[in-house]
């Protein structure tokens, strides 16, 4: 990554942490990896996923070493990839609670504030913008009646919108 930054292929990342807390089972079951040492190593390596390529490599390695990952492991991998993508989009925290998903922006994110209103309106009443201690977007999920929303896909789409519609090009 450092070499790619120096070549100008990617921009340097800001120094902030990104947290993701969504309602899903994301862990490595004892029945999948029995050795605690191996399990801890895999947890560390999954937490370090920073790109689609790293995600794909980890999935391939898990398949080769331990067989088809069960749903909680697949979720853990998706959470790691989403966290990395959220970081690229200057989002410091994504929290899912009681029918809403909150996206907290990094205080120095390169957001074009003139585009916030249009961004919120593009979600037809399901998105709100709040400035409390930290600026954040709050997405309100459909309650009954509508099609089920896959949380991972929904979060990725909103992050893509934040990146494409709000962030200033640098």
C-alpha positions in Angstrom: 0.0 0.0 0.0 2.8 2.4 0.8 4.4 1.8 -2.6 1.0 2.4 -4.3 0.5 5.6 -2.3 4.0 6.9 -3.4 3.2 6.1 -7.0 -0.1 8.0 -6.7 -2.2 4.9 -7.4 -4.1 5.3 -4.1 -4.5 8.1 -1.7 -3.1 7.8 1.8 -5.6 6.7 4.4 -6.5 9.0 7.3 -5.6 7.7 10.8 -9.0 6.7 12.3 -10.7 3.5 13.3 -13.9 2.2 11.7 -16.3 0.1 13.7 -19.2 -2.0 12.4 -21.9 -3.3 14.6 -24.8 -5.1 12.8 -27.3 -7.7 13.8 -25.7 -10.9 12.5 -23.9 -13.9 13.8 -20.2 -13.4 12.9 -17.8 -15.8 14.5 -15.7 -18.9 13.9 -17.5 -21.9 15.4 -15.5 -24.6 17.3 -16.8 -27.1 14.8 -15.2 -25.3 11.9 -11.7 -24.6 13.5 -11.0 -26.6 16.6 -7.5 -25.3 17.5 -7.7 -22.1 19.5 -4.3 -20.9 18.2 -5.4 -21.4 14.6 -8.7 -19.7 15.3 -7.0 -16.7 16.9 -4.7 -16.4 13.9 -7.6 -16.6 11.4 -9.5 -13.9 13.5 -6.5 -11.6 13.3 -6.1 -12.2 9.6 -9.8 -11.6 8.9 -9.7 -8.4 10.9 -6.8 -7.2 8.6 -8.8 -7.6 5.4 -8.4 -4.4 3.5 -9.5 -5.2 -0.1 -11.7 -7.5 -2.2 -8.5 -9.3 -3.2 -7.6 -9.9 0.5 -11.1 -11.1 1.1 -11.0 -13.5 -1.9 -7.6 -14.9 -0.8 -8.9 -15.5 2.7 -12.0 -17.3 1.4 -9.9 -19.5 -0.8 -7.5 -20.3 2.1 -10.4 -21.2 4.4 -11.9 -23.4 1.7 -8.5 -25.2 1.2 -7.7 -25.6 4.9 -11.0 -26.1 6.6 -13.7 -26.7 4.0 -16.8 -24.7 3.2 -17.1 -21.8 5.7 -20.4 -21.9 7.7 -22.7 -18.9 7.6 -21.2 -17.2 10.7 -17.7 -17.3 9.2 -19.1 -16.0 5.9 -20.7 -13.2 7.8 -17.4 -12.4 9.7 -15.6 -12.1 6.3 -18.3 -9.8 5.0 -18.2 -7.6 8.1 -14.4 -7.3 7.7 -14.7 -6.3 4.0 -17.5 -3.8 4.7 -15.4 -2.3 7.5 -12.6 -1.8 5.1 -14.8 -0.2 2.5 -16.5 2.0 5.1 -13.0 3.3 6.1 -12.3 4.2 2.5 -15.6 6.2 2.6 -14.6 8.1 5.7 -17.2 6.4 7.9 -16.0 5.7 11.4 -19.0 3.8 12.7 -21.9 1.8 11.3 -24.4 0.6 13.8 -27.7 -1.2 13.2 -30.3 -0.9 15.9 -34.1 -1.1 16.0 -34.9 -0.7 12.3 -32.2 1.8 11.5 -28.6 1.9 10.4 -26.5 4.8 11.5 -23.4 5.9 9.5 -21.1 8.2 11.4 -18.7 10.3 9.3 -15.1 11.0 10.1 -14.9 14.6 11.3 -12.4 15.5 8.6 -14.1 13.6 5.8 -14.0 15.4 2.4 -17.8 15.7 2.1 -19.3 18.2 -0.3 -21.8 19.7 2.2 -23.8 21.2 -0.7 -24.7 17.7 -1.8 -26.1 16.4 1.5 -29.7 17.6 1.0 -29.9 15.9 -2.5 -28.3 12.8 -1.1 -30.9 12.6 1.7 -33.8 13.3 -0.6 -32.6 10.5 -3.0 -33.7 8.0 -0.3 -37.3 9.2 -0.4 -37.8 9.8 3.3 -35.8 6.8 4.5 -32.5 8.7 5.1 -31.9 11.5 7.6 -28.8 13.6 8.3 -28.0 14.7 11.9 -25.3 16.8 13.4 -25.0 16.0 17.1 -21.6 15.3 18.4 -20.6 13.8 15.1 -22.3 14.1 11.7 -24.2 11.0 10.7 -26.7 9.6 8.3 -29.5 7.5 9.6 -31.2 5.0 7.2 -34.7 3.8 8.3 -35.4 0.3 7.2 -38.8 -0.9 5.8 -41.0 -2.4 8.5 -43.2 -5.1 7.0 -44.8 -4.9 3.7 -41.7 -4.3 1.6 -39.1 -6.7 0.2 -36.6 -8.0 2.7 -33.3 -6.1 2.7 -30.0 -7.9 2.9 -28.1 -5.8 5.4 -24.7 -6.4 3.9 -25.9 -5.4 0.4 -27.8 -2.4 1.7 -24.8 -1.1 3.7 -22.5 -1.6 0.7 -24.9 0.3 -1.6 -25.2 3.2 0.9 -21.4 3.4 1.2 -21.1 3.4 -2.6 -23.6 6.3 -2.6 -21.6 8.2 0.0 -18.4 7.7 -1.9 -20.0 8.5 -5.3 -22.4 11.3 -4.4 -20.9 13.1 -1.3 -17.1 12.7 -1.2 -15.1 15.4 -3.0 -12.7 14.1 -5.6 -9.1 14.6 -4.5 
